[in-house]
């Protein structure tokens, strides 16, 4: 009979939930609340789930993601689950130069301070090699 040693520690994991509602909207916040509940029912601890609800500026969103980056910086393995609920936008006029992102207000086209683009999000996170990033965009 082969007996396997129990792992000494589980790989780290973190669920990052981001709701970017416009004033008066509640659906995005409800998405985050439902995701928090579902993740905790599946064994995530409170410290493994962090949320930004209502980031109204680039600085708020990118600052939050910078905090996530600091938290996962030393990871060599693990799972980073990212849910973003909000409104999408893009910059560019053709598929080749399109730059998709998140729209932080109802103004279109958005001024630079009211949009965060996916390339900026991935750069801000700087997910270490060996860490699996699972992205669920609801935009």
DSSP file (Angstrom, degrees, kcal/mol; ACC not computed):
  #  RESIDUE AA STRUCTURE BP1 BP2  ACC     N-H-->O    O-->H-N    N-H-->O    O-->H-N    TCO  KAPPA ALPHA  PHI   PSI    X-CA   Y-CA   Z-CA
    1    1 A X              0   0    0      0, 0.0     2,-0.5     0, 0.0     0, 0.0   0.000 360.0 360.0 360.0 129.2    0.0    0.0    0.0
    2    2 A X        -     0   0    0      2,-0.0     2,-0.5     0, 0.0     0, 0.0  -0.779 360.0-163.8 -91.1 126.5    1.4    3.4   -1.0
    3    3 A X        -     0   0    0     -2,-0.5     2,-0.4     0, 0.0     0, 0.0  -0.952   5.8-152.9-112.9 124.5    0.9    6.1    1.5
    4    4 A X        -     0   0    0     -2,-0.5     2,-0.2     1,-0.0     3,-0.0  -0.773  20.7-116.4 -97.2 139.9    1.4    9.7    0.3
    5    5 A X        -     0   0    0     -2,-0.4     2,-0.2     1,-0.1     3,-0.1  -0.469  33.3-110.7 -70.0 141.9    2.5   12.4    2.7
    6    6 A X        -     0   0    0     -2,-0.2    -1,-0.1     1,-0.1     0, 0.0  -0.499  41.8 -97.1 -70.0 142.0   -0.1   15.1    3.3
    7    7 A X        -     0   0    0     -2,-0.2     3,-0.1     1,-0.1    -1,-0.1  -0.330  25.0-139.7 -60.5 142.4    1.0   18.4    1.8
    8    8 A X  S    S+     0   0    0      1,-0.3     2,-0.3    -3,-0.1    -1,-0.1   0.814  83.2   4.0 -76.1 -29.2    2.6   20.7    4.4
    9    9 A X  S    S-     0   0    0      3,-0.0    -1,-0.3     0, 0.0     2,-0.1  -0.975  75.8-118.6-154.8 143.2    0.9   23.8    3.0
   10   10 A X        -     0   0    0     -2,-0.3     3,-0.1    -3,-0.1     2,-0.0  -0.448  43.4 -94.2 -76.3 152.1   -1.7   24.4    0.4
   11   11 A X        -     0   0    0     -2,-0.1    67,-0.1     1,-0.1    -1,-0.1  -0.377  52.2-100.3 -61.5 144.0   -0.8   26.7   -2.6
   12   12 A X        -     0   0    0     65,-0.3    67,-1.8    -3,-0.1     2,-0.3  -0.278  43.0-174.3 -66.5 154.7   -1.8   30.2   -1.9
   13   13 A X  E     -a   79   0A   0     65,-0.2     2,-0.3    -3,-0.1    67,-0.2  -0.993   9.5-175.5-148.3 151.7   -5.0   31.6   -3.4
   14   14 A X  E     -a   80   0A   0     65,-2.1    67,-2.7    -2,-0.3     2,-0.5  -0.974  14.0-151.7-150.4 132.1   -6.7   34.9   -3.6
   15   15 A X  E     -ab  81  49A   0     33,-3.1    35,-2.8    -2,-0.3     2,-0.6  -0.934  12.7-164.3-105.0 125.0  -10.0   36.0   -5.0
   16   16 A X  E     -ab  82  50A   0     65,-3.7    67,-2.8    -2,-0.5     2,-0.5  -0.947   6.5-171.3-112.7 116.2  -10.0   39.6   -6.2
   17   17 A X  E     -ab  83  51A   0     33,-2.7    35,-2.6    -2,-0.6     2,-0.5  -0.933   2.3-174.4-115.5 126.6  -13.5   41.0   -6.7
   18   18 A X  E     -ab  84  52A   0     65,-2.8    67,-3.1    -2,-0.5     2,-0.5  -0.977   6.9-173.2-128.0 122.5  -14.1   44.4   -8.3
   19   19 A X  E     -ab  85  53A   0     33,-3.1    35,-3.2    -2,-0.5    36,-0.9  -0.965   2.7-179.2-112.2 126.2  -17.4   46.2   -8.8
   20   20 A X        +     0   0    0     65,-3.0    67,-0.4    -2,-0.5     2,-0.1  -0.534  15.7 169.4-124.0  65.2  -17.4   49.4  -10.8
   21   21 A X        -     0   0    0     -2,-0.2     2,-0.2    65,-0.1     3,-0.1  -0.417  31.9-126.1 -76.1 151.9  -21.0   50.7  -10.8
   22   22 A X    >   -     0   0    0      1,-0.2     3,-2.4    -2,-0.1    83,-0.1  -0.535  55.5 -64.7 -83.0 162.7  -21.9   54.1  -12.0
   23   23 A X  T 3  S+     0   0    0      1,-0.3    -1,-0.2    -2,-0.2     3,-0.1  -0.229 126.1  17.3 -52.0 131.9  -23.9   56.3   -9.6
   24   24 A X  T 3  S+     0   0    0      1,-0.3     2,-0.3    -3,-0.1    -1,-0.3   0.271  97.1 118.8  89.9 -10.4  -27.3   54.7   -8.8
   25   25 A X    <   +     0   0    0     -3,-2.4    -1,-0.3     1,-0.1    -4,-0.1  -0.648  30.3 170.8 -90.2 146.5  -26.4   51.2  -10.1
   26   26 A X     >  +     0   0    0     -2,-0.3     4,-2.1    -3,-0.1     5,-0.2   0.532  56.5  88.3-125.4 -15.1  -26.5   48.2   -7.8
   27   27 A X  H  > S+     0   0    0      1,-0.2     4,-2.1     2,-0.2     5,-0.1   0.883  89.8  49.8 -58.1 -42.6  -26.0   45.2  -10.1
   28   28 A X  H  > S+     0   0    0      1,-0.2     4,-2.0     2,-0.2    -1,-0.2   0.902 110.5  49.4 -66.2 -40.9  -22.2   45.2   -9.9
   29   29 A X  H  > S+     0   0    0      1,-0.2     4,-2.3     2,-0.2    -1,-0.2   0.872 110.3  51.7 -64.8 -36.3  -22.2   45.4   -6.1
   30   30 A X  H  X S+     0   0    0     -4,-2.1     4,-2.6     2,-0.2    -2,-0.2   0.869 105.5  55.8 -67.7 -36.1  -24.6   42.5   -6.0
   31   31 A X  H  X S+     0   0    0     -4,-2.1     4,-2.4    -5,-0.2    -2,-0.2   0.934 109.8  45.7 -58.8 -46.1  -22.3   40.5   -8.3
   32   32 A X  H  X S+     0   0    0     -4,-2.0     4,-2.7     2,-0.2    -2,-0.2   0.914 112.3  50.3 -65.4 -43.6  -19.4   41.0   -5.9
   33   33 A X  H  X S+     0   0    0     -4,-2.3     4,-2.1     1,-0.2    -1,-0.2   0.914 112.3  47.6 -61.7 -42.6  -21.6   40.1   -2.8
   34   34 A X  H  X S+     0   0    0     -4,-2.6     4,-2.5     1,-0.2    -2,-0.2   0.901 111.9  50.0 -65.9 -40.3  -22.8   37.0   -4.5
   35   35 A X  H  X S+     0   0    0     -4,-2.4     4,-2.8    -5,-0.2     5,-0.2   0.910 108.7  52.7 -65.0 -41.7  -19.3   36.0   -5.5
   36   36 A X  H  X S+     0   0    0     -4,-2.7     4,-2.3     1,-0.2    -2,-0.2   0.936 111.7  46.2 -57.7 -46.8  -18.0   36.5   -2.0
   37   37 A X  H  X S+     0   0    0     -4,-2.1     4,-2.1     1,-0.2    -2,-0.2   0.930 113.5  48.3 -62.2 -46.6  -20.7   34.3   -0.6
   38   38 A X  H  X S+     0   0    0     -4,-2.5     4,-1.0     1,-0.2    -2,-0.2   0.909 112.3  48.5 -62.8 -43.0  -20.1   31.6   -3.2
   39   39 A X  H  <>S+     0   0    0     -4,-2.8     5,-2.4     1,-0.2     3,-0.5   0.907 111.2  49.5 -65.2 -41.6  -16.3   31.6   -2.7
   40   40 A X  H ><5S+     0   0    0     -4,-2.3     3,-1.4     1,-0.2    -1,-0.2   0.863 107.7  54.7 -66.8 -34.4  -16.7   31.4    1.1
   41   41 A X  H 3<5S+     0   0    0     -4,-2.1    -1,-0.2     1,-0.3    -2,-0.2   0.747 105.9  54.4 -67.6 -21.8  -19.1   28.5    0.7
   42   42 A X  T 3<5S-     0   0    0     -4,-1.0    -1,-0.3    -3,-0.5    -2,-0.2   0.197 132.5 -88.6 -98.5  15.1  -16.4   26.8   -1.4
   43   43 A X  T < 5S+     0   0    0     -3,-1.4     2,-0.3     1,-0.3    -3,-0.2   0.413  77.7 141.8 101.3  -2.3  -13.8   27.1    1.4
   44   44 A X      < -     0   0    0     -5,-2.4    -1,-0.3    -6,-0.1     2,-0.1  -0.552  44.7-135.3 -70.7 135.8  -12.2   30.5    0.8
   45   45 A X    >   -     0   0    0     -2,-0.3     3,-1.3     1,-0.1     4,-0.3  -0.417  25.1-104.1 -83.1 166.8  -11.5   32.3    4.0
   46   46 A X  G >  S+     0   0    0      1,-0.3     3,-1.2     2,-0.2    -1,-0.1   0.861 123.1  55.1 -58.6 -35.3  -12.3   35.9    4.6
   47   47 A X  G 3  S+     0   0    0      1,-0.2    -1,-0.3     3,-0.0    -3,-0.0   0.644 102.1  58.1 -75.0 -12.5   -8.6   36.8    4.2
   48   48 A X  G <  S+     0   0    0     -3,-1.3   -33,-3.1     1,-0.1     2,-0.5   0.392 100.4  64.4 -95.1   2.5   -8.5   35.0    0.8
   49   49 A X  E <   +b   15   0A   0     -3,-1.2     2,-0.4    -4,-0.3   -33,-0.2  -0.981  60.8 173.5-128.8 119.4  -11.2   37.2   -0.7
   50   50 A X  E     -b   16   0A   0    -35,-2.8   -33,-2.7    -2,-0.5     2,-0.4  -0.946   9.5-165.2-125.2 150.0  -10.7   41.0   -1.2
   51   51 A X  E     -b   17   0A   0     -2,-0.4     2,-0.5   -35,-0.2   -33,-0.2  -0.976  21.3-160.7-139.5 146.7  -13.0   43.4   -2.9
   52   52 A X  E     -b   18   0A   0    -35,-2.6   -33,-3.1    -2,-0.4     2,-0.6  -0.992  19.4-175.0-119.0 118.1  -13.2   46.9   -4.3
   53   53 A X  E     +b   19   0A   0     -2,-0.5   -33,-0.2   -35,-0.2   -35,-0.1  -0.915  67.3   5.7-120.1 105.1  -16.7   48.1   -4.6
   54   54 A X        +     0   0    0    -35,-3.2     2,-0.6    -2,-0.6   -34,-0.2   0.773  65.7 179.3 100.6  29.4  -17.2   51.4   -6.3
   55   55 A X        +     0   0    0    -36,-0.9    -1,-0.2    -3,-0.2    -3,-0.0  -0.516   3.3 179.9 -61.9 110.7  -13.7   52.4   -7.6
   56   56 A X        +     0   0    0     -2,-0.6     2,-0.3   -34,-0.0    -1,-0.2   0.378  56.1  44.8 -99.9   3.5  -14.6   55.7   -9.2
   57   57 A X  S  > S-     0   0    0      1,-0.1     4,-2.2    57,-0.0     5,-0.2  -0.975  78.9-117.2-144.4 157.9  -11.2   56.7  -10.5
   58   58 A X  H  > S+     0   0    0     55,-1.2     4,-3.3    -2,-0.3     5,-0.4   0.922 116.7  55.3 -55.5 -45.1   -8.2   55.3  -12.2
   59   59 A X  H  > S+     0   0    0      1,-0.2     4,-2.3     2,-0.2    -1,-0.2   0.894 107.5  48.5 -59.3 -41.1   -6.1   56.0   -9.1
   60   60 A X  H  > S+     0   0    0      2,-0.2     4,-2.1     3,-0.2    -1,-0.2   0.937 116.3  42.2 -64.8 -46.3   -8.5   54.0   -6.9
   61   61 A X  H  X S+     0   0    0     -4,-2.2     4,-2.4     2,-0.2    -2,-0.2   0.951 118.6  43.6 -67.2 -49.6   -8.6   51.0   -9.3
   62   62 A X  H  X S+     0   0    0     -4,-3.3     4,-1.9     1,-0.2    -1,-0.2   0.848 113.2  52.9 -67.7 -33.0   -4.9   50.9  -10.0
   63   63 A X  H  X S+     0   0    0     -4,-2.3     4,-1.6    -5,-0.4    -1,-0.2   0.913 109.3  48.9 -65.3 -42.9   -4.0   51.5   -6.3
   64   64 A X  H  X S+     0   0    0     -4,-2.1     4,-1.7     1,-0.2    -2,-0.2   0.927 112.0  48.7 -60.8 -45.8   -6.2   48.6   -5.3
   65   65 A X  H  X S+     0   0    0     -4,-2.4     4,-2.5     1,-0.2    -1,-0.2   0.836 106.1  57.6 -65.5 -32.5   -4.5   46.4   -8.0
   66   66 A X  H  X S+     0   0    0     -4,-1.9     4,-2.0     2,-0.2    -1,-0.2   0.874 104.7  51.8 -63.3 -36.9   -1.1   47.6   -6.7
   67   67 A X  H  X S+     0   0    0     -4,-1.6     4,-1.8     2,-0.2    -2,-0.2   0.885 108.6  50.2 -65.1 -39.2   -2.0   46.2   -3.3
   68   68 A X  H  X S+     0   0    0     -4,-1.7     4,-2.0     2,-0.2    -2,-0.2   0.929 108.0  54.1 -62.5 -44.6   -2.9   42.9   -4.9
   69   69 A X  H  X S+     0   0    0     -4,-2.5     4,-1.0     1,-0.2    -2,-0.2   0.910 107.9  49.3 -56.2 -44.3    0.5   42.9   -6.6
   70   70 A X  H  < S+     0   0    0     -4,-2.0     4,-0.3     1,-0.2     3,-0.3   0.881 109.9  52.3 -63.1 -37.4    2.3   43.4   -3.3
   71   71 A X  H  < S+     0   0    0     -4,-1.8     3,-0.2     1,-0.2    -1,-0.2   0.860 118.7  33.7 -68.9 -35.7    0.3   40.6   -1.8
   72   72 A X  H >< S+     0   0    0     -4,-2.0     3,-1.9     1,-0.2    56,-0.2   0.438  86.8 106.3 -99.5  -0.6    1.2   38.0   -4.5
   73   73 A X  T 3< S+     0   0    0     -4,-1.0    -1,-0.2     1,-0.3    -2,-0.1   0.828  83.6  41.3 -51.7 -41.9    4.7   39.3   -5.3
   74   74 A X  T 3  S+     0   0    0     -4,-0.3    -1,-0.3    -3,-0.2    -2,-0.1   0.432  86.2 120.7 -90.3   1.1    6.5   36.4   -3.6
   75   75 A X    <   -     0   0    0     -3,-1.9    56,-0.2     1,-0.1     3,-0.1  -0.389  36.4-177.9 -67.9 141.1    4.2   33.6   -4.8
   76   76 A X  S    S+     0   0    0      1,-0.3     2,-0.3    54,-0.1    -1,-0.1   0.514  75.4   3.1-108.7 -14.6    5.8   30.8   -6.9
   77   77 A X  S    S+     0   0    0     54,-0.1   -65,-0.3     2,-0.0    -1,-0.3  -0.922  82.5  94.6-154.9 174.6    2.5   29.0   -7.4
   78   78 A X  E     - c   0 131A   0     52,-0.6    54,-2.9    -2,-0.3     2,-0.4  -0.700  62.0 -72.8 127.5-177.5   -1.1   29.5   -6.6
   79   79 A X  E     -ac  13 132A   0    -67,-1.8   -65,-2.1    -2,-0.2     2,-0.5  -0.969  25.1-168.3-124.5 132.7   -4.4   30.8   -8.0
   80   80 A X  E     -ac  14 133A   0     52,-3.1    54,-3.1    -2,-0.4     2,-0.5  -0.959  11.2-166.5-118.6 109.1   -5.5   34.4   -8.5
   81   81 A X  E     -ac  15 134A   0    -67,-2.7   -65,-3.7    -2,-0.5     2,-0.5  -0.854   5.7-170.8 -98.5 126.5   -9.2   34.6   -9.3
   82   82 A X  E     -ac  16 135A   0     52,-3.4    54,-3.2    -2,-0.5     2,-0.5  -0.970   8.3-177.8-125.7 119.2  -10.3   38.0  -10.6
   83   83 A X  E     -ac  17 136A   0    -67,-2.8   -65,-2.8    -2,-0.5     2,-0.5  -0.971   4.0-174.7-113.5 126.8  -13.9   39.0  -11.1
   84   84 A X  E     -ac  18 137A   0     52,-2.2    54,-3.6    -2,-0.5     2,-0.5  -0.984   2.0-175.3-123.3 121.4  -14.6   42.4  -12.6
   85   85 A X  E     +ac  19 138A   0    -67,-3.1   -65,-3.0    -2,-0.5     2,-0.3  -0.966  41.7  79.6-117.8 117.8  -18.2   43.6  -12.8
   86   86 A X  S    S-     0   0    0     52,-2.2     2,-0.4    -2,-0.5   -65,-0.1  -0.884  78.7 -46.0-178.6-152.4  -18.7   47.0  -14.6
   87   87 A X  E     -D  103   0B   0     16,-0.6    16,-3.2   -67,-0.4     2,-0.2  -0.900  47.4-138.1-112.5 138.1  -19.0   48.6  -18.0
   88   88 A X  E     +D  102   0B   0     51,-1.8     2,-0.3    -2,-0.4    14,-0.3  -0.523  23.2 170.0 -92.2 160.6  -16.6   48.0  -20.8
   89   89 A X  E     -D  101   0B   0     12,-2.0    12,-2.5    -2,-0.2     2,-0.3  -0.914  13.6-153.0-150.8 176.3  -15.0   50.4  -23.2
   90   90 A X  E     -D  100   0B   0     -2,-0.3     2,-0.4    10,-0.3    10,-0.2  -0.985   7.5-144.8-153.4 159.1  -12.4   50.5  -25.9
   91   91 A X  E     +D   99   0B   0      8,-1.4     8,-2.3    -2,-0.3     2,-0.2  -0.981  60.5  53.3-124.4 137.7  -10.0   53.0  -27.5
   92   92 A X        -     0   0    0     -2,-0.4     6,-0.1     6,-0.2    -2,-0.1  -0.492  69.4-115.3 121.8 166.6   -9.1   52.8  -31.2
   93   93 A X  S    S+     0   0    0     -2,-0.2     2,-0.3     1,-0.1    -1,-0.1   0.537  88.9  42.4-117.6 -11.2  -10.9   52.6  -34.5
   94   94 A X  S  > S-     0   0    0      1,-0.1     4,-0.8     0, 0.0     3,-0.3  -0.880  83.4-110.5-131.0 165.1   -9.9   49.2  -35.8
   95   95 A X  T >4 S+     0   0    0     -2,-0.3     3,-0.7     1,-0.2    -1,-0.1   0.889 117.1  58.0 -59.5 -38.5   -9.6   45.7  -34.4
   96   96 A X  T 34 S+     0   0    0      1,-0.2    -1,-0.2    -3,-0.0    -4,-0.0   0.840 117.2  30.2 -64.2 -33.9   -5.9   45.9  -34.8
   97   97 A X  T 34 S+     0   0    0     -3,-0.3    -1,-0.2     2,-0.0    -2,-0.2   0.316  87.9 129.9-109.9  10.2   -5.5   49.0  -32.7
   98   98 A X    <<  -     0   0    0     -4,-0.8     2,-0.5    -3,-0.7    -6,-0.2  -0.389  38.4-164.7 -66.2 139.4   -8.4   48.4  -30.3
   99   99 A X  E     -D   91   0B   0     -8,-2.3    -8,-1.4    -2,-0.1     2,-0.1  -0.901  11.4-152.8-126.8  98.8   -7.6   48.8  -26.6
  100  100 A X  E     +D   90   0B   0     -2,-0.5    18,-2.3   -10,-0.2    19,-0.4  -0.355  29.7 137.2 -75.0 152.9  -10.3   47.3  -24.4
  101  101 A X  E     -DE  89 117B   0    -12,-2.5   -12,-2.0    16,-0.3     2,-0.4  -0.893  48.9 -68.1-166.4-163.0  -10.9   48.5  -20.9
  102  102 A X  E     -DE  88 116B   0     14,-3.6    14,-1.9    -2,-0.3     2,-0.6  -0.906  33.1-141.4-113.5 135.9  -13.3   49.5  -18.1
  103  103 A X  E     -DE  87 115B   0    -16,-3.2   -16,-0.6    -2,-0.4    12,-0.2  -0.864  10.2-168.9 -99.8 122.2  -15.4   52.6  -18.2
  104  104 A X        +     0   0    0     10,-2.8     2,-0.3    -2,-0.6    11,-0.1   0.483  69.8  19.2 -93.7  -3.4  -15.7   54.3  -14.8
  105  105 A X  S    S-     0   0    0      9,-0.5   -83,-0.1     2,-0.2     5,-0.1  -0.937  84.4-100.0-152.1 174.5  -18.5   56.7  -15.8
  106  106 A X  S    S+     0   0    0     -2,-0.3     2,-0.4     2,-0.0   -84,-0.0   0.430  82.4 114.1 -80.4   1.7  -21.2   57.2  -18.4
  107  107 A X        -     0   0    0      7,-0.1     2,-0.4     4,-0.0    -2,-0.2  -0.593  60.3-136.3 -77.6 129.2  -19.2   59.7  -20.4
  108  108 A X  S    S+     0   0    0     -2,-0.4     2,-0.1     1,-0.2    -2,-0.0  -0.994  88.9  29.4-139.2 132.5  -18.2   58.4  -23.8
  109  109 A X  S    S-     0   0    0     -2,-0.4    -1,-0.2   -19,-0.1     2,-0.1   0.545 104.0-132.5 -68.7 148.5  -15.7   58.7  -25.1
  110  110 A X        -     0   0    0     -2,-0.1    -2,-0.1     1,-0.1     5,-0.1  -0.433  10.8-119.0 -74.3 141.7  -14.2   58.6  -21.6
  111  111 A X    >   -     0   0    0     -2,-0.1     3,-2.5     1,-0.1    -1,-0.1  -0.424  40.6 -98.9 -67.0 157.9  -11.6   61.2  -20.6
  112  112 A X  G >  S+     0   0    0      1,-0.3     3,-1.0     2,-0.2    -1,-0.1   0.799 122.3  57.0 -52.8 -33.4   -8.3   59.5  -19.6
  113  113 A X  G 3  S+     0   0    0      1,-0.2   -55,-1.2   -56,-0.1    -1,-0.3   0.560 103.2  55.5 -77.8  -5.2   -9.1   59.6  -15.9
  114  114 A X  G <  S+     0   0    0     -3,-2.5   -10,-2.8   -57,-0.1    -9,-0.5   0.077 100.1  63.5-116.2  23.8  -12.3   57.7  -16.3
  115  115 A X  E <   -E  103   0B   0     -3,-1.0     2,-0.4   -12,-0.2   -12,-0.2  -0.996  53.8-166.1-143.6 145.6  -11.1   54.6  -18.0
  116  116 A X  E     -E  102   0B   0    -14,-1.9   -14,-3.6    -2,-0.3     2,-0.2  -0.997  20.6-144.4-129.2 126.1   -8.7   51.8  -17.1
  117  117 A X  E >>  -E  101   0B   0     -2,-0.4     4,-1.9   -16,-0.3     3,-0.8  -0.623  19.2-119.4 -96.3 151.3   -7.5   49.5  -19.9
  118  118 A X  H 3> S+     0   0    0    -18,-2.3     4,-2.7     1,-0.3     5,-0.3   0.848 113.2  57.5 -58.8 -36.9   -6.8   45.8  -19.6
  119  119 A X  H 3> S+     0   0    0    -19,-0.4     4,-1.9     1,-0.2    -1,-0.3   0.879 108.0  48.6 -62.3 -34.1   -3.2   46.2  -20.5
  120  120 A X  H <> S+     0   0    0     -3,-0.8     4,-2.6     2,-0.2    -1,-0.2   0.869 109.9  52.3 -69.7 -37.1   -2.8   48.6  -17.5
  121  121 A X  H  X S+     0   0    0     -4,-1.9     4,-2.1     2,-0.2    -2,-0.2   0.941 111.5  45.0 -63.8 -47.7   -4.6   46.1  -15.2
  122  122 A X  H  X S+     0   0    0     -4,-2.7     4,-2.4     1,-0.2     5,-0.4   0.878 113.9  50.1 -66.0 -36.9   -2.3   43.2  -16.2
  123  123 A X  H  < S+     0   0    0     -4,-1.9    -1,-0.2    -5,-0.3    -2,-0.2   0.909 110.2  50.5 -65.7 -42.0    0.7   45.5  -15.8
  124  124 A X  H  < S+     0   0    0     -4,-2.6    -2,-0.2     1,-0.2    -1,-0.2   0.871 114.2  44.3 -64.4 -37.1   -0.5   46.6  -12.4
  125  125 A X  H  < S-     0   0    0     -4,-2.1    -2,-0.2    -5,-0.2    -1,-0.2   0.896  79.6-171.5 -75.4 -40.7   -1.0   43.0  -11.2
  126  126 A X     <  -     0   0    0     -4,-2.4     2,-0.2    -5,-0.2    -3,-0.1   0.937  19.3-149.2  45.4  59.9    2.3   41.7  -12.6
  127  127 A X        -     0   0    0     -5,-0.4    -1,-0.2     1,-0.1     3,-0.1  -0.388  15.8-116.7 -62.7 125.3    1.2   38.1  -11.8
  128  128 A X    >   -     0   0    0    -56,-0.2     3,-1.9    -3,-0.2    -1,-0.1  -0.247  33.0 -94.2 -63.1 149.7    4.3   36.0  -11.1
  129  129 A X  T 3  S+     0   0    0      1,-0.2    -1,-0.1     3,-0.0     3,-0.1  -0.376 114.5  34.8 -58.3 140.8    5.3   33.1  -13.3
  130  130 A X  T 3  S+     0   0    0      1,-0.3   -52,-0.6    -3,-0.1     2,-0.5   0.210  92.6 109.0  94.8 -14.7    3.8   29.9  -11.9
  131  131 A X  E <   -c   78   0A   0     -3,-1.9     2,-0.6   -54,-0.3    -1,-0.3  -0.836  66.0-136.4 -97.0 129.3    0.7   31.6  -10.6
  132  132 A X  E     -c   79   0A   0    -54,-2.9   -52,-3.1    -2,-0.5     2,-0.5  -0.749  15.7-157.8 -87.0 122.3   -2.5   30.8  -12.4
  133  133 A X  E     -c   80   0A   0     -2,-0.6     2,-0.6   -54,-0.2   -52,-0.2  -0.888   5.2-167.7-102.1 127.6   -4.7   33.9  -13.1
  134  134 A X  E     -c   81   0A   0    -54,-3.1   -52,-3.4    -2,-0.5     2,-0.5  -0.961   8.9-165.3-117.4 113.1   -8.4   33.2  -13.7
  135  135 A X  E     -c   82   0A   0     -2,-0.6     2,-0.5   -54,-0.2   -52,-0.2  -0.863  14.0-178.5-107.1 129.2  -10.2   36.3  -15.1
  136  136 A X  E     -c   83   0A   0    -54,-3.2   -52,-2.2    -2,-0.5     2,-0.6  -0.864  11.4-170.6-123.7  95.1  -13.9   36.6  -15.2
  137  137 A X  E     -c   84   0A   0     -2,-0.5     2,-0.5   -54,-0.2   -52,-0.2  -0.766  12.2-178.4 -89.4 125.6  -14.8   40.0  -16.9
  138  138 A X  E      c   85   0A   0    -54,-3.6   -52,-2.2    -2,-0.6    -1,-0.1  -0.698 360.0 360.0-116.8  74.2  -18.5   40.9  -16.7
  139  139 A X              0   0    0     -2,-0.5   -51,-1.8   -54,-0.2    -1,-0.1   0.347 360.0 360.0-130.2 360.0  -18.2   44.2  -18.6
